[in-house]
């Protein structure tokens, strides 16, 4: 595609998410410390960092679940806090520890969420049937959500987040506590979703998972972005993303061997 003004250069796609000067403090604790970040559209983006890095707080502010102390966020070209309705119609969210309407069955939950989104009832029912089938929940669709396992809860939450076909999907630790079979099913659905041109942004502290799924990564530690870009660029010359990550967050060289020289010795 020719660029504006007839230069012949490619037109750069607008970012899926643009974050400018984002801050969040809880009492004396600074959780997010003035981050600036642009996440590309149509990519599988990993937001990685150790526990307490600020990942969940950042995603909560980006998706409109938590108001920042300072800063600005745009998703799909719309300001999250000035135009929340436009943003929320374009995103799907699966937060960590998501609360469900647990006295509904899986199918009833999807039916309710789809109609709440304003989708026609027939379309909701059709999409719900397809999602329940693909996510291997058809056999449990009439079981109450309160009786679902952790893996089933993740899958029904993902189904609810995908039901309205959002432009950007935000997932906070989507594979935490999920069995290998459910994890493989979720992974397949997400790969198909991004292949259609949509964007997935998910947080994790499991580097092997991120390296196998993502093509773009942002590394966060201490409330700041330490590195961001295509996976190969962030990994650099390191043998794995795990090694690069440990260097970036200053965790290389820590050894518990001497401090725990008593552990495992003769009793």
PAMARMI-298116 format. One line per field, with one value per residue: chain; x, y, z of N, C-alpha, C, CB in turn; residue in three letters. Coordinates in steps of 0.1 Angstrom, whole numbers. Atoms other than C-alpha are relative to their C-alpha. Glycine has a CB too. Layout:
<recs>
unit = (A;...)
n_xx = (X;...)
n_yy = (Y;...)
n_zz = (Z;...)
ca_xx = (X;...)
ca_yy = (Y;...)
ca_zz = (Z;...)
c_xx = (X;...)
c_yy = (Y;...)
c_zz = (Z;...)
cb_xx = (X;...)
cb_yy = (Y;...)
cb_zz = (Z;...)
code = (ala;...)
</recs>
This chain:
<recs>
unit = (A;A;A;A;A;A;A;A;A;A;A;A;A;A;A;A;A;A;A;A;A;A;A;A;A;A;A;A;A;A;A;A;A;A;A;A;A;A;A;A;A;A;A;A;A;A;A;A;A;A;A;A;A;A;A;A;A;A;A;A;A;A;A;A;A;A;A;A;A;A;A;A;A;A;A;A;A;A;A;A;A;A;A;A;A;A;A;A;A;A;A;A;A;A;A;A;A;A;A;A;A;A;A;A;A;A;A;A;A;A;A;A;A;A;A;A;A;A;A;A;A;A;A;A;A;A;A;A;A;A;A;A;A;A;A;A;A;A;A;A;A;A;A;A;A;A;A;A;A;A;A;A;A;A;A;A;A;A;A;A;A;A;A;A;A;A;A;A;A;A;A;A;A;A;A;A;A;A;A;A;A;A;A;A;A;A;A;A;A;A;A;A;A;A;A;A;A;A;A;A;A;A;A;A;A;A;A;A;A;A;A;A;A;A;A;A;A;A;A;A;A;A;A;A;A;A;A;A;A;A;A;A;A;A;A;A;A;A;A;A;A;A;A;A;A;A;A;A;A;A;A;A;A;A;A;A;A;A;A;A;A;A;A;A;A;A;A)
n_xx = (9;-8;1;6;-8;-6;-14;-2;-4;11;7;-1;13;2;-2;13;0;-10;-1;-9;-2;9;-4;9;-5;9;-7;-14;-6;2;2;-3;-8;-1;-4;4;0;9;2;4;12;-1;-11;1;-9;-2;-5;-6;-7;1;12;-1;-7;10;7;15;4;0;11;12;2;2;13;11;4;-7;-3;-14;-2;-4;-3;10;0;9;2;7;2;10;-5;7;8;9;10;-1;10;-6;-11;5;7;-11;-10;4;-8;0;-9;-4;10;13;12;11;13;-3;13;4;-8;-9;7;8;-10;-3;12;2;-10;2;12;-4;-8;9;1;13;0;-3;-14;-6;1;-9;-14;-2;-1;-13;-11;0;-4;-14;-7;3;9;13;5;2;6;11;-5;-2;-14;-6;-5;-11;-14;-8;-2;13;3;-8;6;13;-3;-5;11;7;-8;0;13;3;-11;-7;-12;-11;4;-10;1;-9;-4;11;-3;-2;9;7;-6;-6;10;7;-10;-2;12;0;-10;5;10;-7;-8;10;5;-10;-2;10;-3;3;-12;1;-9;2;-11;-5;-14;-6;-7;1;13;-1;-8;6;12;0;-10;-3;-1;-4;-5;3;-5;0;9;-5;-3;-15;-3;13;-3;1;-7;-14;-8;-1;-9;-13;-9;2;5;14;6;-2;-13;1;9;-7;-9;8;6;-11;1;-10;-10;5;-2;4;-8;-8;9;8;-10;5;11;-2;-11;3;9)
n_yy = (-12;-12;-8;-13;-9;7;4;14;7;7;-7;7;2;-6;10;5;-6;-10;-4;-12;-5;6;1;4;1;5;-4;-4;9;-3;12;-3;-12;-9;8;-3;13;2;14;0;7;12;8;7;-8;5;-9;9;-6;7;-3;-14;-10;-10;5;0;-14;-7;5;-5;-14;0;5;-8;6;-8;-13;-3;-13;-10;6;1;13;2;13;-1;-14;-6;-3;9;-6;-10;7;14;9;3;9;13;8;5;8;12;0;12;-3;10;1;-6;4;3;2;14;8;2;10;-6;-5;-12;-11;-5;-6;-13;-9;-4;-9;-12;-7;-5;9;6;13;12;0;4;15;6;-2;7;14;3;-2;11;12;-2;-1;12;-2;3;10;-7;-13;-2;1;-13;-5;2;14;1;0;-12;0;-3;-14;-8;2;-7;-14;-3;0;-13;-11;1;2;-11;-2;-12;-3;2;9;-1;12;-1;14;9;15;3;10;7;13;-1;1;-13;-9;2;-5;-15;-5;1;-10;-13;0;-2;-14;-9;2;-8;-14;-6;-1;6;-5;8;-1;13;1;13;-4;10;-1;-12;2;9;-6;-14;-5;-13;2;-11;5;-9;3;-12;-10;-6;8;1;2;2;2;13;10;2;-12;0;12;-4;11;10;13;1;-12;1;-6;-14;-5;-1;-11;-13;-3;0;12;9;0;3;14;3;12;-3;-4;12;11;11;6;13;7;11;-4)
n_zz = (0;1;-11;2;7;12;-2;3;-12;-6;-11;-12;-6;-13;-10;-7;-13;-2;-14;-2;-14;-9;-14;-10;-13;-11;-12;2;10;14;7;14;-1;12;12;14;7;11;3;14;3;8;-5;-13;-8;-13;-10;-9;-11;-13;-9;-6;9;4;12;-2;-2;14;8;-5;5;15;4;-6;-13;-11;5;-3;-7;10;13;11;7;11;5;13;4;-9;-13;-10;-11;6;8;-5;7;12;-3;-5;11;9;-7;-8;-12;-10;-11;-10;-11;4;-6;9;-5;-2;-1;14;7;10;12;-5;-2;13;5;-8;3;14;1;-7;10;10;12;1;-7;9;3;-13;-2;10;-4;-12;4;6;-10;-10;7;3;-13;-7;-11;4;-9;-13;3;-9;-14;-6;1;-13;0;10;-5;4;15;6;-3;9;14;2;0;13;9;-2;5;15;6;9;10;-3;7;-9;-11;-11;-9;-11;-4;5;-1;-14;-5;11;3;14;11;1;4;14;7;-1;9;13;3;1;13;10;-1;4;15;7;-1;-13;-9;-14;-10;-12;-10;-5;-5;6;13;10;6;8;11;10;5;4;9;-4;-15;-9;-13;-11;-13;-8;5;12;12;1;14;7;14;5;-9;4;-5;-15;-4;4;2;-11;5;-1;-6;-15;-4;3;-11;-12;1;0;-13;-10;-8;3;-10;-14;-3;-13;-4;-12;-10;-4;0;-8;6;7;-6;-9;-11)
ca_xx = (0;14;20;4;17;27;60;54;63;41;15;22;-9;-22;-12;-39;-29;-12;-1;13;27;7;10;-6;1;-14;-5;33;37;42;27;31;57;50;51;49;41;26;13;11;-22;-27;-1;2;16;31;34;58;74;80;52;46;60;27;13;-22;-24;-14;-39;-66;-60;-58;-91;-110;-112;-89;-86;-50;-36;-21;-16;-36;-46;-60;-74;-83;-80;-104;-95;-103;-115;-130;-149;-153;-184;-165;-135;-155;-175;-141;-123;-127;-113;-104;-90;-72;-97;-127;-160;-189;-226;-221;-258;-261;-251;-223;-248;-270;-239;-230;-266;-268;-234;-241;-275;-259;-235;-265;-262;-294;-305;-303;-267;-258;-271;-253;-220;-224;-230;-199;-177;-189;-182;-147;-137;-149;-176;-206;-210;-210;-230;-260;-239;-238;-206;-201;-194;-168;-132;-104;-98;-135;-138;-110;-126;-161;-145;-126;-158;-176;-147;-148;-185;-188;-157;-136;-107;-84;-85;-68;-60;-44;-25;-50;-31;-27;-40;-51;-46;-25;-56;-75;-43;-39;-75;-72;-40;-56;-85;-61;-39;-69;-81;-49;-46;-77;-60;-71;-48;-42;-25;-18;3;24;55;61;87;86;49;54;82;62;31;41;57;59;69;71;91;80;97;93;64;85;90;125;123;96;96;95;104;136;148;140;157;187;217;204;198;162;137;141;178;171;143;165;191;165;150;184;178;208;234;211;220;203;229;251;222;205;237;218;190;190;220;223;196)
ca_yy = (0;34;58;93;119;93;84;47;38;13;27;17;2;19;2;-20;-4;29;37;71;80;55;56;38;40;20;39;42;14;24;-4;12;38;61;35;43;14;7;-28;-37;-48;-83;-99;-123;-101;-113;-90;-108;-102;-116;-117;-81;-65;-46;-67;-72;-36;-24;-47;-36;1;-7;-25;1;-20;3;40;52;80;96;88;79;47;41;8;4;41;50;66;41;66;93;68;37;23;24;6;-21;-30;-37;-57;-91;-95;-126;-112;-133;-146;-136;-138;-155;-157;-191;-202;-201;-230;-225;-221;-197;-177;-173;-165;-138;-123;-122;-105;-81;-72;-64;-94;-108;-139;-163;-152;-155;-191;-200;-186;-201;-236;-233;-220;-247;-274;-260;-255;-290;-278;-291;-320;-296;-268;-274;-279;-249;-228;-232;-269;-262;-271;-244;-254;-253;-219;-206;-220;-206;-173;-173;-182;-152;-129;-141;-142;-107;-111;-84;-66;-70;-98;-93;-124;-123;-156;-176;-209;-206;-238;-252;-289;-297;-308;-276;-256;-271;-263;-227;-223;-236;-212;-182;-191;-193;-159;-141;-157;-138;-105;-99;-91;-111;-95;-119;-117;-145;-153;-186;-178;-211;-206;-170;-180;-207;-185;-149;-130;-97;-93;-66;-73;-56;-54;-30;-12;-3;-16;-30;-41;-43;-55;-85;-117;-122;-86;-90;-124;-110;-133;-151;-188;-184;-158;-171;-162;-128;-122;-130;-105;-78;-81;-84;-120;-136;-148;-154;-186;-201;-229;-212;-198;-232;-253;-273;-283;-320;-329;-358;-359)
ca_zz = (0;-9;19;23;0;-27;-10;-17;19;38;61;96;113;144;176;193;226;233;269;279;313;333;371;399;436;465;497;498;472;435;415;380;375;345;317;280;257;223;216;179;163;149;171;201;227;260;290;312;346;381;407;419;387;380;352;366;377;342;325;349;340;303;303;324;356;376;373;370;391;360;323;292;275;241;229;192;188;217;250;278;303;280;258;279;260;227;242;260;229;212;239;256;291;312;344;370;396;375;393;375;379;395;398;360;338;312;284;305;313;276;267;294;285;247;252;277;248;226;202;188;207;177;170;207;208;176;188;222;207;186;215;239;213;203;240;249;272;253;277;307;292;316;347;371;368;406;399;372;377;373;337;329;345;324;292;299;308;275;257;273;264;227;222;207;185;201;183;213;239;273;294;328;335;313;318;356;372;339;331;299;279;286;281;246;237;249;230;198;200;207;177;155;168;162;127;118;125;160;189;221;251;279;311;324;344;325;299;281;274;262;240;223;218;214;186;205;242;269;300;332;366;395;378;348;312;310;273;246;210;187;206;187;196;233;235;216;218;249;244;255;266;302;302;286;312;341;329;323;357;375;387;372;396;426;442;472;475;502;521;523;528;554;531;521;544;567;593)
c_xx = (9;-3;-7;10;7;15;3;4;-13;-6;0;-14;0;2;-14;-1;11;-1;10;0;-9;6;-11;7;-10;7;14;6;-4;-1;4;6;2;4;-6;2;-10;0;-5;-13;3;11;-4;10;1;5;5;8;-1;-13;3;6;-10;-8;-15;-5;0;-12;-13;-3;-3;-14;-11;-5;5;4;15;1;4;3;-13;1;-10;0;-8;-4;-9;6;-8;-9;-9;-11;-1;-10;6;11;-6;-8;11;9;-8;10;-2;9;3;-11;-14;-12;-11;-13;-1;-13;-6;8;9;-8;-8;9;3;-12;-2;11;-1;-11;4;9;-9;-1;-14;1;4;15;8;0;8;15;3;1;14;12;0;5;16;8;-3;-8;-14;-7;-3;-8;-12;4;2;15;7;6;11;13;7;1;-13;-4;8;-6;-13;3;6;-12;-8;7;0;-13;-4;10;7;12;12;-5;11;-2;11;3;-11;3;3;-9;-7;7;5;-10;-7;9;2;-12;-1;10;-4;-10;7;8;-9;-5;10;3;-10;3;-3;12;-3;11;-1;13;3;14;7;6;-1;-13;-1;8;-6;-13;2;10;4;-1;4;3;-1;6;0;-9;5;2;15;4;-13;4;-3;8;14;9;1;9;14;9;-1;-5;-15;-6;2;13;0;-8;7;11;-7;-5;10;-1;11;11;-4;1;-3;8;7;-9;-7;10;-5;-11;4;12;-4;-8;4)
c_yy = (12;9;14;9;-6;-3;-14;-8;-7;8;-8;-1;6;-10;-5;7;11;5;11;4;-5;-2;-5;-3;-5;4;5;-9;5;-13;1;13;7;-8;6;-13;0;-15;-2;-8;-13;-9;-7;6;-5;12;-8;7;-9;4;14;10;11;-4;1;14;8;-5;5;15;0;-4;8;-5;8;13;4;13;11;-8;-2;-13;0;-14;1;14;8;2;-8;7;12;-6;-15;-10;-5;-10;-14;-8;-6;-9;-12;-1;-13;4;-12;0;6;-6;-2;0;-15;-9;-1;-12;7;6;12;12;7;7;14;10;5;10;13;9;6;-8;-5;-14;-12;0;-4;-15;-7;0;-8;-15;-3;1;-12;-13;1;-1;-13;1;-4;-10;5;13;2;-2;15;4;-2;-13;-2;-1;13;1;3;14;9;0;7;15;5;1;13;12;0;2;12;4;13;2;-4;-9;1;-12;2;-14;-10;-15;-4;-11;-8;-13;0;-2;13;11;-1;5;15;5;-1;11;14;1;2;15;10;-2;8;15;7;0;-6;7;-8;2;-14;2;-13;3;-10;1;13;-2;-9;6;13;4;14;0;14;-5;11;-4;13;11;7;-10;-1;-3;-3;-1;-14;-10;-2;12;0;-11;3;-12;-10;-13;-2;13;0;6;15;7;2;11;13;4;-1;-12;-10;0;-3;-15;-3;-11;3;3;-12;-12;-12;-8;-13;-7;-12;4;-8)
c_zz = (0;12;-4;-7;-12;2;-3;12;5;11;12;7;14;11;6;13;1;15;2;14;11;14;8;13;10;13;-4;-12;-14;-8;-15;0;-13;-13;-13;-8;-11;-4;-14;-2;-8;5;13;9;14;9;12;12;12;7;6;-10;-4;-12;1;2;-13;-8;5;-4;-15;-4;7;13;12;-5;3;7;-10;-13;-9;-6;-11;-4;-13;-4;9;14;10;10;-5;-8;3;-8;-13;2;4;-10;-9;7;6;11;8;11;9;11;-4;7;-10;7;2;1;-14;-6;-10;-11;4;1;-13;-6;6;-5;-15;-1;7;-10;-11;-12;-1;6;-9;-2;13;2;-10;4;13;-2;-6;10;10;-7;-2;13;8;13;-3;10;14;-1;10;14;5;0;14;1;-10;7;-4;-15;-7;2;-10;-14;-1;1;-13;-10;1;-5;-16;-7;-9;-10;2;-9;8;12;10;9;10;5;-4;2;15;5;-10;-3;-15;-11;-2;-5;-16;-8;0;-10;-15;-4;-1;-13;-12;0;-5;-15;-8;0;13;9;14;8;12;9;5;6;-4;-13;-11;-8;-9;-12;-11;-6;-6;-11;4;16;6;13;10;13;8;-5;-12;-12;-1;-15;-7;-15;-5;9;-3;5;15;4;-4;-2;11;-6;1;6;15;4;-2;11;13;0;1;14;12;9;-2;11;14;2;15;6;14;12;6;0;9;-6;-7;6;8;12;13)
cb_xx = (-10;-3;13;-5;10;-1;3;11;6;5;-15;10;-3;-13;9;1;1;-2;4;-5;-2;-5;5;-8;6;-3;0;8;-6;11;-14;-13;14;10;-4;8;-2;4;-9;11;-10;1;12;2;-5;9;-12;10;-5;12;-2;9;4;7;4;-3;10;13;0;0;12;11;-1;-11;4;12;-10;8;11;13;6;1;-4;4;-6;-13;-5;-13;-1;10;10;8;4;-4;-13;5;9;-9;-9;7;7;-1;-2;3;-6;14;5;-2;-5;3;-12;8;-10;2;-10;9;-10;-7;13;5;-12;1;14;-3;-12;8;10;4;11;-3;-14;-7;4;-7;-15;-2;3;-12;-11;3;-2;-15;-6;3;-4;13;0;-1;10;14;-5;-11;13;-6;1;-11;-11;-1;8;13;5;-11;3;15;-1;-10;11;10;-10;-3;14;7;-10;-3;-6;4;0;7;-1;-2;2;-5;1;-2;12;0;-9;-2;-10;10;-10;-6;13;3;-13;3;13;-6;-10;9;8;-12;-4;13;0;-14;-6;-12;3;1;-2;-2;-4;0;1;-11;15;1;-11;5;14;-4;-10;2;-6;-9;10;-12;15;-15;14;14;-2;14;-7;5;10;-10;14;5;-8;2;-7;-14;-5;6;15;-9;7;-4;-15;0;11;-6;-12;7;8;-11;-12;-1;-13;7;8;-14;15;-15;10;10;-10;-12;13;-5;-8;3;8;13;-14)
cb_yy = (0;8;3;6;6;9;3;-1;9;-14;3;6;-15;8;5;-15;-10;12;-12;11;15;-14;14;-13;14;-15;-10;-2;-14;10;-5;-2;-3;10;-15;12;-12;9;-8;-7;9;3;9;-16;15;-11;10;-9;14;2;-10;-1;-8;13;-14;-9;8;-3;-15;-1;8;-9;-15;1;-15;-8;11;2;-1;7;-14;12;-12;9;-10;-9;1;-7;15;-9;6;9;2;-1;8;12;5;3;10;11;8;-13;12;-13;12;2;7;-2;10;-14;5;-2;6;12;-10;-11;-11;-3;-5;-11;-9;-2;-6;-12;-6;-3;-9;14;-11;-1;-2;2;15;6;-4;6;15;2;-4;10;13;-2;-1;13;12;-7;15;-6;-11;2;1;-10;-8;1;15;2;-9;12;-12;-1;-13;-9;4;-5;-15;-5;3;-10;-12;2;-1;-13;0;13;-1;1;15;13;-15;14;-12;10;0;3;-3;13;6;8;-12;-11;-12;4;-1;-14;-6;5;-9;-13;1;2;-13;-10;3;-1;-15;-2;7;-7;15;-15;16;-14;9;-11;2;-11;3;-14;1;12;-6;-13;1;8;0;11;-10;11;-4;2;-6;5;10;7;5;-12;-12;10;5;-1;-13;-2;12;-1;-12;9;6;5;-11;-12;0;-15;-6;3;-9;-13;-1;-1;-9;12;-6;3;12;5;-4;-4;-3;11;11;-2;5;6;9;2;10;-7;-3)
cb_zz = (12;-13;7;13;9;-11;15;-10;10;5;-4;10;2;2;12;2;12;-10;9;-9;0;-6;5;-4;6;-1;11;12;2;-5;1;-9;6;3;2;-6;9;-13;10;-9;-8;-14;3;-2;1;1;5;-7;3;8;11;12;-13;-3;-3;12;10;-7;0;16;4;-7;3;-9;1;6;6;-13;11;5;3;-10;10;-12;10;0;-14;0;4;7;10;-9;-15;14;-3;-8;11;13;-8;-6;10;-8;9;-7;8;5;12;-15;11;-7;-9;12;10;-9;-8;-4;-6;13;7;-9;3;15;1;-8;6;12;-6;-4;1;-15;5;-13;-4;12;-2;-14;2;10;-10;-11;7;4;-14;-7;8;3;4;-14;2;7;-14;-4;1;14;-4;11;-2;-10;-6;7;-5;6;14;-1;-3;12;11;-5;3;15;5;-4;12;9;-14;14;-4;5;-5;7;-9;12;15;-14;-9;8;10;-12;2;-1;3;14;7;-3;7;14;2;-3;12;12;-1;1;15;7;-3;6;-11;7;2;-1;3;-3;12;-11;15;0;4;6;11;9;4;7;11;12;-14;-6;4;1;-1;1;-1;2;11;3;-12;8;-2;2;-4;-14;-2;-15;-5;6;-7;10;1;10;7;10;-3;4;-9;-13;1;3;-14;-10;3;8;-2;-13;0;1;-3;1;-10;-2;-5;-9;3;13;-9;-14;8;4;-4)
code = (unk;unk;unk;unk;unk;unk;unk;unk;unk;unk;unk;unk;unk;unk;unk;unk;unk;unk;unk;unk;unk;unk;unk;unk;unk;unk;unk;unk;unk;unk;unk;unk;unk;unk;unk;unk;unk;unk;unk;unk;unk;unk;unk;unk;unk;unk;unk;unk;unk;unk;unk;unk;unk;unk;unk;unk;unk;unk;unk;unk;unk;unk;unk;unk;unk;unk;unk;unk;unk;unk;unk;unk;unk;unk;unk;unk;unk;unk;unk;unk;unk;unk;unk;unk;unk;unk;unk;unk;unk;unk;unk;unk;unk;unk;unk;unk;unk;unk;unk;unk;unk;unk;unk;unk;unk;unk;unk;unk;unk;unk;unk;unk;unk;unk;unk;unk;unk;unk;unk;unk;unk;unk;unk;unk;unk;unk;unk;unk;unk;unk;unk;unk;unk;unk;unk;unk;unk;unk;unk;unk;unk;unk;unk;unk;unk;unk;unk;unk;unk;unk;unk;unk;unk;unk;unk;unk;unk;unk;unk;unk;unk;unk;unk;unk;unk;unk;unk;unk;unk;unk;unk;unk;unk;unk;unk;unk;unk;unk;unk;unk;unk;unk;unk;unk;unk;unk;unk;unk;unk;unk;unk;unk;unk;unk;unk;unk;unk;unk;unk;unk;unk;unk;unk;unk;unk;unk;unk;unk;unk;unk;unk;unk;unk;unk;unk;unk;unk;unk;unk;unk;unk;unk;unk;unk;unk;unk;unk;unk;unk;unk;unk;unk;unk;unk;unk;unk;unk;unk;unk;unk;unk;unk;unk;unk;unk;unk;unk;unk;unk;unk;unk;unk;unk;unk;unk;unk;unk;unk;unk;unk;unk;unk;unk;unk;unk;unk;unk)
</recs>
